[in-house]
Amino acid sequence: MALIADFLTKSEDDTHDVGQKIARHLSFPDCVYLRGEMGAGKTTLCKSLIHAFGYTGEVTSPTYNLVQEYPVANGVIYHMDLYRLDDPEELEFLAIDDLWSQSSIFLIEWPQRAGSGLIPATKSISLEHIGSDQRVIRVLDSDSTQF
């Protein structure tokens, strides 16, 4: 993976703006892994990405049902939160392979919980707190396309 960009955010609005920028560089199909500690802003960033694709409804955290589906103009965005997986074998019950297509974007929080059972990432995003209200959002890509 090659570094695309680092963003410094100081508020939820900043995170939203970063999501809008990142979304311009996502396309169908893309599989995006999101990593960061609890409360780092992964779900907030995903909400922004989904809205940037034109989804106008409420975007909720998939923490309890693990996968949320958002139909958009060119396909479907699947937002997944794998934090609650106890064993990577549980991934089989989600039938993620059946959801993957040329018109899918996967946004996967906590991908490390799935072991090796996931579709390889085309992009990876890490969120790291660096102060009480600041975080760095780092975007990596499987190619070297720059923002």
Secondary structure, 3 states (H helix, E strand, C coil): CEEEEEEEECCHHHHHHHHHHHHCCCCCCEEEEEEECCCCCHHHHHHHHHHHCCCCCCCCCCCCCCEEEEEECCEEEEEEECCCCCCHHHHHHHCHHHHCCCCEEEEEECHHHHCCCCCCCCEEEEEEECCCCCEEEEEEECCCCCC
